[in-house]
Amino acid sequence: MVRGEDLFKLPEGYTDEMLKRDFDEVMLEIEAEGGPKPDPAGFERLWKKLVDEHSKGGARG
């Protein structure tokens, strides 16, 4: 099982600067495509998946 604090650790050798660079690149791509777009159906699918996983005792994998 993955501990909560492990979710926020950077992979070995991956620096804060690399994370910032990658984040900035993704943000530029999103802006070039017209910015973030609402996806209510996507939210509903994700919410249902999370509720289903919770009812089964959490995510597996």
N, C-alpha and C positions, 0 to 999 in steps of 0.2 A: 504494500500500500504506500502511496506517495504521501509524505508529510507536507503540511501546508507551507512550511518555510522553504521546502525544496522547490516549490513551484516558482519561487522568486529568485532563485539562484541563476546566475549567468553560466552558460557552459564554460568549461575550462578554456582559458585563452581568449575568451570573448570579453572585451573591455567595455566600460561605460561609453567610451567614445565611439566604439563600433556600434553599440546599441543605438546611440543618438543618430549616427549617420544612417543606419538602416531605417530608423523611424522617420527621419526627414525625407528619405527617398520614397518611402511609401506614401507619406503625406503629399509629396509633390505629384505622385502618380494619381492619387485620388483627386486632387485639385485639377489636374489636367483632364480628367475624365468628367469634370463637371461637379465635383464635390460629392459628399456622401448623400445617398438617396435613402429615403425611408423604405423599409421592407417589412410591413406588418405581418405578412404571411410567413416570412423567415423568422420573425420573433415568435410567432405562434408555434412554429415547428420546434424551435429551440426550447421554448418553455415546456411544451409537451414532453420532449425528450428528457429534460431535467426532472420534471415531475415523475415520469416513468422510472428513471434511474433512482431517484430518491425512494420511491415506493418499493424498489427491489433491493434497497440497502446501499445505494451509491453506485458510482461509475465503476465499471470493470475495464481492465485493459492493460 
